[in-house]
Amino acid sequence: MDKKEELVKVHNQLMTMSAQGDGMILLADAILRLRTVIASFQDDESKEIQPDKREKGK
């Protein structure tokens, strides 16, 4: 499953839970997975962005 599919899955899960009023454990799990996906996006971006930041810092 790619990152965009994972984001859509988590988003849909959150929307379903908010509509159903499900428990906090499921909400915490969804937030944790969302944070993991966001962190992986940031890792991908930082690989591209960091060289620019280093050059500006010199």
C-alpha positions in Angstrom: 0.0 0.0 0.0 1.5 3.3 -1.0 1.4 6.4 1.2 -1.5 8.1 -0.5 -3.6 4.9 -0.1 -2.7 4.8 3.6 -3.7 8.4 4.1 -7.0 7.8 2.5 -7.6 4.7 4.6 -6.8 6.5 7.8 -8.9 9.5 6.8 -11.9 7.2 6.0 -11.4 5.4 9.3 -11.4 8.7 11.3 -14.5 9.9 9.5 -16.3 6.6 10.2 -15.3 6.6 13.8 -16.4 10.2 14.3 -19.8 9.3 12.7 -20.2 6.2 14.9 -18.7 7.6 18.1 -16.2 4.7 18.4 -13.7 4.3 21.3 -10.5 6.2 21.9 -8.2 3.2 21.3 -9.2 3.1 17.7 -8.7 6.8 17.4 -5.3 6.6 18.9 -4.3 3.8 16.5 -5.4 5.8 13.5 -3.6 8.9 14.7 -0.4 6.8 15.3 -0.6 5.4 11.7 -1.3 8.9 10.3 1.8 10.3 12.1 3.9 7.4 10.7 2.8 8.2 7.2 3.3 11.9 7.6 6.8 11.3 9.0 7.6 9.2 6.0 6.5 12.0 3.7 8.7 14.4 5.7 11.6 12.0 5.4 11.2 11.9 1.6 11.0 15.7 1.4 14.0 16.2 3.7 16.2 14.1 1.4 15.4 16.6 -1.4 15.3 19.8 0.8 18.3 19.3 3.1 21.0 20.0 0.5 19.4 23.4 -0.2 19.2 24.2 3.5 22.9 23.3 3.9 23.9 25.5 1.1 22.0 28.5 2.5 23.5 27.9 5.9 27.1 28.2 4.6 
